[in-house]
Every structure is written in structure tokens, then in C-alpha cells.
Amino acid sequence: MQHTPARDDTPPAPGDEATQRRLAALRRYRILETPPEPAFERIVGLAQRLFGVSGAVINLLDAHRGWFKACRGLPFTDVPLEQTICLHTVRRAETIVVPDAAQDPQFCDNPFVTGAPQLRFYAGAPLVTPDGVALGTLCIFDPAPRPPLSASERATLEDLAALVIDELELRRVAQALEREAARTEAILSSITEALYTLDGEGRFRYLNAQAERFLRRSSAELLGKRIWDEFPGARALLGATFDEVITSGRAASTELFYPPFGEWFEVRAYPLDGGLSVVFQSVTERRRAAAQLAFQASLLERVQSAVVATDPAGRVVYWNRFAEALYGFCSAEVVGRPLARFLFPGSARAAARAATEEAKRSGQWRGELTLKRRGGSRFPALVTVSALRDEGGALLGFIGGALDISERKQAERLERDRRHILEMVVRNCPLDETLGKLAELVERQHPGARCAVHLLRAGRLLPAAGYRLTDERQGLPVGPQAGACGAAAALGDVVICEDAQTDPRWGRYRELARAHRLRSVWSQPILSGEREVLGTLSVYYDALTPPTPEALALLDDKAKLAAVAIEHRRLLDRLSYNARHDALTGLLNRSAFEERLRSAVERAAKSGATLAVLFLDLDRFKRVNDTLGHAAGDALLKLATARLRACVGEAALARVGGDEFLCLLEAPRGAAAGLAAGVASCIVEAFDAPFTLGARDVFLGITVGVSTFPSDGTDAATLIRNADTAMYQGKVAGKHTVVFFSAAVSATMQRQARLESDLRRALARGEFRLLYQPQVELRTGALTGVEALLRWQHPELGWIAPQDFIPVAEESGLIVPLGAWILQEACRQGARWRAQRGVHPLRVAVNVSALQFGHADFVGVVLRALQTSGLPPELLTLEITESVVIGDLGAVTERIAELKRLGVRLSLDDFGTGYSSLAYLRHLPIDEVKIDKVFLPPLSAPDTSHDTTRARDAAEDRAMVQAIVSLAHALELEVVAEGVEDAAQLAFLRDTGCDGAQGYLFGPPVAAAAVPATRPPPWLPLRATAGGAYTER
């Protein structure tokens, strides 16, 4: 038989549960691969002699082999697991005897039987642990067959196996005790304090390393010797304390000076098995620190703040009189005791410990902590903690000062509340919600008060938020004797009623005051920036509560916040109104009219009613406007609007262009055409009479195109388009007439169809061109960018305006590939400018339609345009309109975020002409807003001092532009104004703080080659004078 070579001990894949338990037990006994041990060698020798066999083995089975802990009669120490007969003994967990293995069918082929050592006889007893796990066997063997073991022999073999297990258990217990003793010694040695133990006679039984260091003697020198013999002077200092501990069985401590060592020690003694356990440490440095701090205390008494000093362990050594005043504890109560017990509530102790550690590490810590006073009341404090060290760097203790910052924290809370209200305002929260939150804040800041907010409407105070009196549904009157609220609104100043039940101003409302238990009432008027009374903010108390200056200041602050919220809501309402109405005439604008028409179409489709759309265009208006000026033109439009309104009554009427109007008429089934004919005739007749402008009579005609539902269209766009077509035919036919849409005018639709067909080929034929209009930084006058504008040069029809083909492109879906071409071309041109020597970088702005923006691959289109052109993304601005974001705001926000991650800039175009612009400003991650030109007042128009309405409108336009700029800047957005046409507008925008502008004042859209390069723009050295002219700077 060959000796089994060493195997890889990597365990095989987990086997049965018995195998896993065996392997775990072997690991627990730590027996495998250990050197021979006499106890086990004696057992196998005894087995060999008792049974007169050639060999005996203690065989332990691991995952791969049988390993021999002790062996007689074999020249090797392990065998493969699958070849050892002992495996069968372990699996059966009982003694196995094989009289002649060569004749046994189970073992006759075993290599240890057929080859060396040619085993014939085998007997094995399992080695079973106390918890029933078979680890291996004690086996005997012989090369000659033998008769089976007698019962006595079998018992002897099993006893020997049990003896092996006993030795294994003894060995395991001994090893565990050794490990525990080593662990105990390590723990005692690691204790930072010195420790020794004495027996009842005072002899040393144990010393840790720290004790050896302090006593200047080793354990070998002291163990077994009496402490009083080795340290004679110690008996007088410690004898009584030690005797007391042994006698009473209770711990005791003392602090003493030991002259031989020249140090102070703190000694703590504990009873231990008839003797003592003694823990001691040097406190020399602590006492030195205390002495030094005591000296410094005389200096600190002059400091005008609460100063506290501690030793390194945190015990108070100094407490000045200002600390007594701040915390409520006198010095005698706290000195010598832990500081944390007095100053730090449980929740603040961890922070205090961290502060002390930081001061210990870096020398000083400064920050805020929550402290407490006598009685448990807590307050925020600004705390400074400094570490005190001697010349050698040894820590002497800590000194700290504290400042009560309750008032500052109160101010911070008030500012947070204020910011919260302003945030609600910017988020466009409903006004009643904002004022309700404001009332809650007032009640929190005025304990015991009930707060009410009233708004002034039509001379009465209507409840808006907070507490409401029972008869306030119709509002409260305004007047000097109309209670606190009415008087405050009438006087425009704060009114204090010390007792509503006796104050003469409450005479008419005495029962109301009693019913609501009103006593003291304070009312603060809510005033606009122009001191206009907007409402009142009041607090009601059910007890007599005289106001303090601080309380009135808080009330005034909240009234100002209320004014901000109310005026902001007015601005939003104004913006919303302007988004739906024409600024000049007050009529609906196109988007509002189309919305109204769509709703009417839906209703008519369900009810069977009919509709008529009238498209109206003023004849000769442009000539009058050019001749008499814009101011006269505006006045003429207002007069024309009045005549139209007189003819159409309450029907929907909109101004959709300079001199174009739309009207919607609703009629029963089949009656729309007749109604339209009558109204249209009335309109034409009304315009037969001249309009009077000052001393001049002006004659205008009007052409009316009519389409009806459902005959001429079943959707709003078709009805408007067909009415427009009919109106155009009326213009061709001679103007000042009424034309109904019919099949005869379908040629216009055919032209549109041709445009769509030609559009599909125009991109491939290269018929599109990009022009670029300059954008200017108003602060410096520098050219900062351009806006790319699309033009179509039709091979037959010539130049086609964008407004003629862009709607067709959008309706047909061609805007998507067309928009991709615009992006690619604009980026390529921007990269060319950037590459040219001496050209300063220009941002290129590109308009994006709603359909293009919503396309699934739009972000990829932008990325490819940037990558193929090489234009840095920060030089590309994408301009989107509010029509893009109406709908799924979350999806739009995510799409914009993707674009922002590319690095491009986003601009909200035509700001203020859509819906809820301010709401979008808050939620969209954009960089810029562009003020639509409709909001720019014609500041260079003739004097309007005699036209109060126009003057007021111009003032409102200025205020709106200023408000938009302020709000955008508050949200860290840039503002660019469009359509700047005269110097006065430019000067106004500069004064307002607008960041940039574009318009014909700076230049029309031009080809790329005409965009200024290295030279300054021609307008840069110019500045506007008060009269609108330009002069050299």
C-alpha cells in the first residue's frame, strides 16, 4: 500500500447532515493536524496489547480522509476517506467486527485488503461525542483472520473508544480555560487604571501592568508579599480604609498624597473573596489644573458673560456670577460636580460630548447647544469651549462661555415663517390658502389670540381667512366707529381696542363681542405699496391683553406679507386677463376666442345648434395709422370696438390682429346663417358713419367673412380659416362687404394643399434659408447672440412668410424633420462663427414647436446636432412657448431636465401670452424668459397726457414689465425683451434691469454673413437721450 499524499483541505460540496455535524465537531475539538500526544498513544498501545493484534489506530474522519491521531502497526498517518473501512463504522455509529475481510463481500475488494498491509481481521468502535456525533473510530486490525470478538472483548474495545472521547473532552476544556485565562489577563492589562488585589492578610495576589508602573515594582517582586511590608508609609494612609471595606463588605474611596512618590492618588477599594480589589490613579494633574483654574477664576469674574470651567473629567471648578444668573444655580451647588448634570438635557449630552472632544483635539469649539436652567426650562445658546493646557501640552481642563440666543432664534423662526409665506406666493398658491397659513403664523406668534384676515371689496370687509364672526357673511362695514377692523380700514392705521365690550367703536356690535367673548382686539390695515387699503389683519383675545411694541411689530410685519400676497394675486389676475384679452381693446385674444369656439362647437355638435364665425377686417386702417400715427390708430381701434360691440351684443368678440376681429354667434338649428347676415349687415352699416378723432372725421370700411357650423366646418380651426378665406374674397371683391364661405372659395384651401405638398420637397431641394436677428446685452450693449429665423424661397411663389407655411408644417407633421434641419444648420453656423479668428462666441437661439419638442427622439436630435457641428452646448438656446408646457407638466419638466443635462440653455418664449406663466417659471428648470413685445409700451408715441386711459394702460404695462423682471430675477432667471423698436423702450428696459433685448432697433433678421464679427455692433457706442434720439457715448 502506498502512503496517501497530502490532500487539498478545501471542503467538498456540503453532504448529509451527519457529515456536516462531524466536521463541525472536529473543528470544535481543534484536534486535526496536531502532533502526537502521550494520552492517545497509550490508548492505542493498550488496545494492541489487550487484543494481541498487529496494529491499532485512532482514526478521525474529515471531509476527504481518515486522519490518524495515534497509530500502531501502519507506516502512514492518513488514508483516503472512500477507502477506509472505518467510514462504515462511523456511518452505522456502532461497533463493526470483520473476522476475515478477504472473505467479506463488502470489503474483499478494498485496496488495504488486496494489497499492503493485507488486512484480514478488523474491529472498530465509533468515537461518539457526548452530543451524539461520531468523529471516527478506535480500530484494531491484523493480517490474519480471527474469530469474532466476544461480548467482553467488544465491551473492552468500546470502553477504550469512550476513553478516547474523555481525553478529547479534557483536552477541549483545558484549551478553553487557557483561552479564557488569556482573555481575562488581556482585559485586566488593558484597563487604563491601576489594579491590584490583596488577600485577607494584605498579600498581593494580582497586579496589572498599570499597577506595576505606578508602584515601580513588577509582579514577580510583589506577588505573595504583604503591602504594608513593601510600602510601610501606606498603612497610615490606607489601613483604616482597607479595614473598613473588609469589615463592612462595602466599597470605599479616598484621595491622598503619597510622599515617597510625590503624587496625589484617588484610591477605590472593593471587597473580593475575603480580601480586596484596589483601583487607583494619579490625580496630581487634575489637582494642579484645579489650582490653576482657581487662580484664573479671579480674573474671569470680571468677564460680563456666563463663564464655566471644568477639570479634564468634566467636574466644575469655576462658575462665575453671570453663570449663576443665566442658569439659576449658585456656585456652591455645582463646583466639584459633573457639569453635564446641570446644563445639558438628555437629548443634548451627545452633542456636548462631541463639542468637548473637538475642543480637546483642535483647541476650541464654537457652536450652538441646547442648555437648561434650574427648573428644567431649555434655551438655545451660542457656546464656546476651549481646552486649557500647561506648557508641556498636558490637558488641565476646559473653559467655556455661553450666550443665550433665544431672541435670535425667535428672529430666525420669524424669518423662516416669512420665507414660507413668500414661497407660497411665488408658487402661486391660492390666496385663501396663503392668507390662512399667515393667520396660523399670527396665532402661533400671539399665544391666546384668534386671527382674522379681511379683504376690502366694494367698500366692505369680506372674510378671507382665519377666525370668522357669525354675521360676517355680508362683510363688515368700514368707518371710524365700525369696530376695530372697520376703523383700521377707514383710518389706514392700526387700531387697538383694549376692551371690545366697553370701547365706543364697538357700540353697535356689543352683543357680537359678548357672543364671541371678545375683549382686546387689535386690527392692522393691510396697505399696498401706494398706501391703498387692501384689507385688515386682526387678532381677537378673550382676555384683556395690552399690546407690546414687539407684538405690534409682528402684526405689522404679517400685514405687509399679506399685502405682498394680495398684490401678487392681483398681478397674476392681471397677467391671466392679459393672456386672454387684447391689451388695447379689452376684447378676447385669439387663443381665448379659439377656446370659446371649441367649446361652442362641442355643445352644438351635441345639441344640434348652429354657429356662425365672422372674420372682420377694417378697411383703410393701415393708411389712417400711417398717416395719423399709432396713437390715433389705437384710439380708432377703441372706437371701432365700441361699434362692433353695439352690433354683436354679448356674443364672443376678439381682436386677433392689428385690424382683424373675430365674432362667434350661436343660434338654434338652421338659424346661424340668417343671424350672421343680420349682424354682419348691422356692422357694415355701422361703419358707414365716420369716426371722430379730435377735430378730424375718419372714414373706415369693414369687410366681413362668414362661415357656419356645420356647413363650412366642424372644428374651430376650419371655421376660422374658412371665415378668413371668405373675408379675403370680400377684400378682393372691393371691401366693405359681407361674404359667406362657399365652394367657390376653396381655391384657397387648394393653395394650402399645394403648400403642404411643396413643403415635403422643399427641404430636400434646399429651398429653406436661415436668417439671424441680433440679441444684445443691455448692460454693456454687446452682441451676445442671435435668434435663427426660418424663411422659404419657393421656386415659383418666391419668398413665403413663416406664418403662411409654419402652421401647415405643424399640422402635417413636417415640422419635425424641418425643425431637425433648423437645429443642425443653426448649430453648424454657430460653430463656424466660433472657429473664425477674432469672432467672440455667440449664442444661437432656435425656436422649437410643441410638436417637435414632444417628439420621442427630440433630445437625440439636439445631441446629434451638437456633436456633428462641434458647437459647445452652452452656446445653444432652445426657445419654447407656453403651448409646449400646457398639459403633462411632469413629462415636460423631465424632457427639459434631459436637455439641461446636455448643457444647452432653455428659454420660455412669448412670456405672458399663455396661461399661468408664473407657475411654470417656478417648476421648469429654464434659464431665461422672453417678454413678448405686446407688453412693451409704445413709449415714444405722442404725448398721452390728455388720454387718461392710454396713460393708465401704459403705466400698467410698465408695472407689468417691472414685475416680470423682478420675479424672474428672484428666481435667478435672465430676461430678454422682444420687439424693441425705439430708444425710449431701450432706456426703459435698461432702467428696469432687463438683461437683454432684440428687435428692429438693433437690426432686422439678416443672413449669416451679415452678422457682426470682430467689430462692435453699430449700436454699442450709442445711448438714448430723453427724447429718444441717439448720441455718441
KEKE-848629 format. One record per residue (C-alpha): x, y, z. Coordinates in steps of 0.05 Angstrom, whole numbers, plus 5000, padded with zeros to 4 digits. Example, Ala and Ser with C-alpha at 12.3 -4.5 7.8 and 13.67 -1.06 7.14 Angstrom:
2
524649105156 527349795143 
This chain:
1033
500050005000 502550694982 502651265033 496951745018 499752424996 497253065029 490553305001 487453974987 483554135051 478354535013 471854215037 467453884984 460354104970 456154025033 454053295044 448952995090 447353305158 451452775196 457652945156 456753685169 455853565244 462253125245 466353655211 463654195258 465453765319 472553645294 473454395286 470854495357 475853995386 481654315347 484753615340 486453525266 493753615246 496053655318 502553305339 502452625375 500152645448 502152125500 495052005525 492551785457 498951385443 497951005507 490750825488 492650525420 498550155453 493849875505 488849645452 494449305412 496848915473 489948745501 487648435435 494348165411 493648475342 498848755295 496049465298 491149965328 489150665304 485151275328 482251475261 478652155255 474652265190 474752965159 471853175092 476852795049 480652285090 481551885153 487052215195 490751815249 491352185315 495151575343 497450945304 500950285317 502549805261 501850255199 507350665165 502751255146 498351765180 492151825136 488151455084 483151665031 476151725060 472951275008 478050705023 477750685099 473450125130 472450595189 467551015147 462550445153 463350435228 462151195233 456051165188 452850595227 455150905294 456250215324 462049725333 463649325270 467748675271 470248365205 473347665221 476247585151 475848175104 478347755045 472047325051 467347905065 463848125001 463448845025 470948925038 474348384996 476048894941 478649424989 485849614969 488149535042 485648815038 488148624968 494748994978 499349215034 498349155093 493548585070 488648665127 484348065143 481648195212 478448875230 474549125291 472549855301 468650225356 465850905338 468351535375 461851865395 461752545428 457152705487 452353045439 451952415395 456652585337 461152025310 468152325297 471751695276 473751025305 478550665351 480150055309 484649435314 486949015255 491248415238 493848085173 490947415195 483647225202 480947185273 474546955305 469247475322 470247875387 466847605448 461848055485 467248215536 472348385483 467348825446 465749195512 473249295524 474149595455 468250055466 470950265534 477550455502 473650855450 470051215506 476751355538 478951705474 472852145477 474252305550 481252525532 478552955475 473653295523 479153405575 483553695521 477854165497 476254415567 483654545583 484454945519 478155355534 480755505603 487355735575 483956185525 479456475579 485356605625 489056955569 482857375553 481957565626 489257765631 488658185568 482558535596 485758695662 492058925628 488159385582 484759765639 487360465640 487160505716 491960135761 489159505794 491759015845 488458505891 490258315963 488357716006 485757776076 492957846103 494558416056 498857986009 499058155935 495157655892 495058035825 497658675793 496158935724 501259305682 498859995703 499559795777 506659565764 508260235731 505260655788 508360235844 515060195808 515459445822 514058825780 509158275796 514957795807 517458255861 510858355897 506357735890 505557385957 508557955997 504858406046 503259106022 505059426090 511959086088 513559326018 510460026026 510960196101 508360906094 501960676061 498960366124 497861026157 494361286095 490360676073 489960196133 483460466161 480160486093 482059766076 479859516145 473059866135 472059526068 473658836094 469458926157 463359246124 463558886057 462359566022 466759945974 470360575998 474561115966 479461645987 484262155958 491162215988 498262475977 503761945979 510362285996 515061735971 512261825900 510762575907 503862485876 496462535894 492361895884 484961725882 484161025912 477860595908 477559935947 472459375936 471358735977 473658105940 473557385967 475857566038 480858066011 480858695969 480858935897 484159625895 483660115836 487760755838 490061305793 494261935797 490162575804 496163035811 494863365744 487563455760 489063795825 494364225792 489264425739 484164585793 489065025828 490965385765 483665475745 482065745814 487466265803 484466445735 477566475765 479067135799 480467425730 474167125699 469567445750 470568095712 468067795646 460968025631 458467345608 456966655637 463666305644 464565595669 470965185677 471864435689 477463955702 479163435648 473762975676 468263485667 467463685740 466064415753 471864815782 469365515767 462465825760 462166585755 456467025778 453867125708 453166375702 449166385766 444466895735 443766525669 442865815695 439765945764 444865525804 449665835853 457065665852 456765255916 451564795885 455564595824 463064645839 466163945844 460263625809 459463405736 457563985691 453063545647 448363425706 446464155709 446964445639 445463915587 438663585577 438962855556 438063005482 443963485481 449063085520 451862725459 452863395424 456263675486 461063085489 462763175416 464063915427 468763765485 472563245443 473363745386 475964275435 480763755463 483163575392 483564255359 483864725419 477065055412 469864905392 464465415376 457265265360 450165225384 447664765440 441164685477 442264845551 437564835611 436265265671 434265095742 427264835736 428564485670 426865025620 431164985558 434165525515 438765555454 445765815468 451866005429 457465645465 465065695461 469265145492 476865205497 481864685522 486864915576 493764605573 500264725610 506964895579 508264165564 501664075529 498363675585 490863785589 488864195650 481464255637 476364655596 473465345599 467165565563 462566145555 455166145535 450666675506 443066605507 440866665434 433366555446 431767235415 436067095354 432766415345 425966745351 428067225296 430466645253 423766295263 420166925242 424566975180 423166245163 415766365170 416466985127 420266595073 414966045075 409466555061 413566865005 414866174976 407366044975 406566694939 411766514886 408665824879 402166164861 398465814918 391166024924 390466684961 385866405014 390865845028 396666345034 392666805079 390366205120 397566005133 399066725151 393466725202 396266075232 403066405240 399967015274 396366575323 402766185338 406566835350 400967135392 399066585442 391766605461 389767015400 384966865344 387067175278 382467415222 384167685153 379168115115 379668385044 376669055024 371668964967 366669484945 367169865010 366269275056 371068805092 369768085069 372667495108 378567175072 381966725123 382466555197 377266675251 370366895228 364867245266 357866965256 354967555218 360867675171 357767335111 355768005083 362268315105 363868845157 362569585146 368270095142 368270705185 371471035246 366070735292 365470065256 369369645306 376869535304 377069255233 372569785202 376270345238 383070085216 380770045144 377770745148 383771065182 389270675147 392670585214 392970065269 387070075318 387569795389 381169655427 383169495498 376269215513 371169095458 365669055509 366669775531 370170115472 365370615438 367570375370 364169715385 357670045408 353469755351 356869075356 356968985432 352668355430 357168065377 363168195421 359767855480 357567265439 364767135416 367867315484 371867875451 375768315498 382168615469 382168695394 388068955352 387069105278 392569275229 390769535160 393769165100 396769705056 399469674985 405969994964 401870624947 398570615016 391970364987 387969975039 387369255015 384268965078 385668845152 389468355195 386468285264 387567895328 381967765379 383367595452 378267335502 382267675558 384668385568 391468385532 395069045523 399769045463 407269075469 411569425417 414368755397 407468455387 405169045345 411568995303 410068265289 402968435269 405468985223 410468505191 404967995177 400468535148 406068715099 406667985080 399167965068 399868575023 405268214982 400667614974 394668034954 398468474905 401767864875 394967544864 392668184831 398668164785 397167434768 389967604754 392368174710 397167714674 391767194666 387067714639 392367974591 393867264569 386567214545 385067924525 387568444478 391268984517 388569564476 381169394467 379868924524 376968414475 378667684476 385267504441 385966944390 387566384439 381666554484 376966614425 379165944396 377965634464 371065944467 369665704396 371964994410 367264954469 361565224427 362864704373 362564144424 355964394452 352964504383 355063804359 351163504417 345063964416 344264064341 345064814346 348665214292 354365714295 357066274254 364166544255 365267254230 372267464208 372468224206 377968654177 378069414178 378769744110 383770304102 386170254174 393470184156 393170834115 390071204174 395070914222 400971104179 398271804166 395872004235 400571584277 400070994325 396471384379 390971574331 390770864306 389870604377 384271094390 380970894325 381270154344 377770304410 372170684374 371470124323 371069624381 365370014412 361369994347 362669244339 360369114410 353969514398 352469064339 354268374367 351668484438 354267954487 357067504432 364367294437 368567834403 376167814395 381668234366 386467754331 390968224293 392568964283 385869104250 382668404249 377068154293 373167504303 366067424327 362266794347 354666754340 350666184369 343666024341 338465464341 338564934286 338765254217 338665974242 346066144243 346466394171 340666864179 343167124246 350067234216 347267604156 343468084202 349368204249 354268284191 349668784156 349069174221 356569204226 357669434155 352269974164 355270194230 361870324194 358570764141 358771334191 365471694203 369571644266 371372294300 378672364323 379373054355 377373544301 378073034244 372972564215 375871894193 372271404148 373570664154 370370084120 369869364144 369868714107 366468114138 367567384121 362666874149 363066114158 357765694192 357665054231 356764514210 356264704137 363065024129 366964644182 366264214243 372264474282 374565144306 380765194262 376865034198 371265524215 376266084228 380365914166 374165894122 371566554150 378466854137 378266594066 371366894055 373767564084 379767544037 375067443979 371068044003 377368454002 378868243931 371668393912 372169113934 371969134010 366569394058 362168794045 359868134073 361967474040 359666784062 364366194052 362565733995 365565223947 367665803904 372966003954 376065303961 381765533918 385065803980 384865104011 387764833947 393465323953 394665074024 394664363999 399864563948 404064884002 403964244042 405963843980 411564323963 413764334035 415163594032 420163713975 422864383996 427664124049 430863634001 431364173948 434864653995 429565193989 429865404063 434365944090 436166164160 436666904178 439367144244 436867724286 441868014337 440867964412 444168484456 446368514529 443269164554 448369294609 454269334561 450869384493 454968794469 452468304417 451567654456 447567214409 442767144351 435966824341 435466364280 429166534238 426766094181 424966334111 422465944050 424466153979 419365793936 421865683864 415265943836 411866333891 418066693915 419266843989 413766554032 412866834102 413466354161 406366504184 403966224118 407665554118 409565414191 402265244211 401964784150 408364444172 405864354242 399064094220 402363594172 407863374219 413263634173 415564094228 419463514259 424463394202 424364144186 425964304259 431663804259 434664144197 434064834231 437664564292 443164254251 444164864207 443965364265 449064954305 453564884244 453365644232 454665774306 460765314303 463265694241 462866364277 466566064336 472065794292 473166454256 479266844281 477267424325 469867274330 467267284401 462766684418 455466794401 449666424430 444866164377 437466134395 432865654359 425265634364 422264954380 415064784364 410664394413 410263814364 417763794354 419063844429 414363264443 417662804392 420662184424 427662294393 427963044403 433663014455 437462554408 436463054351 439463614394 445263184416 446962974344 446563704321 451563904374 456263314362 456463374286 457364124287 462164164345 458364744376 459164764452 452364624483 452565254526 452265664461 445565364441 439065644468 432465284455 426465744457 419865414476 413065734484 407965614539 404065184490 409664674498 408564614573 401064624577 398963914593 403463404627 407963874665 411763294696 413662994628 415663674601 419963814663 423563154654 424763294580 427663984597 431963654651 434763184597 436463774554 439664134613 444063524625 446663614554 448764324574 444164734529 440265344553 432665374556 428566004544 421066104555 418866494493 412966984487 412467014562 405767244589 401667084527 399666394551 396966134617 399866124688 406666364666 408966484738 407265774757 411465504700 417165954720 417665624788 417164904764 421164904698 428764864701 429665414649 434965954643 431366534611 424566854597 423067284537 417967834548 413267864489 413068514451 405668614468 407868804538 412669354515 409070024519 409970484458 414070964499 416071404441 408771524420 406072244422 404072554487 398272184520 397272654578 390272814552 388572074544 388071834615 386071134594 392171044550 396671354602 393970874654 394870284606 402070494592 403470554666 400469854677 404769574620 410969884653 408969584720 407868904689 414668904655 417969124720 414268584759 416168044708 423468254711 423468264787 420167584794 424667274742 430867544776 428367294843 428266604811 435266724783 432866754710 435367224656 430267664620 430467844546 425468324515 422968214444 420568724393 424669324418 423569844365 425370524395 430470844441 425371004495 423670274502 431070114506 432170624561 426170374600 428569654596 435469854619 432670224679 428169624695 434169164699 432468744638 438468324617 437868304541 433668524482 432568414408 428468784356 428969224295 432269764337 438469334336 437569044267 432868614224 433967874212 440067814165 444067274131 449666954170 454967344132 451868004154 452167854229 457468304261 464067954273 470168274307 467668984302 463069244357 455669264338 453669934308 449170094367 454569974420 457370684423 450470994424 445971154482 438771404482 437272114502 430872314538 427672484471 429171804441 434772034394 441771714397 448172064413 455471844416 457571574483 
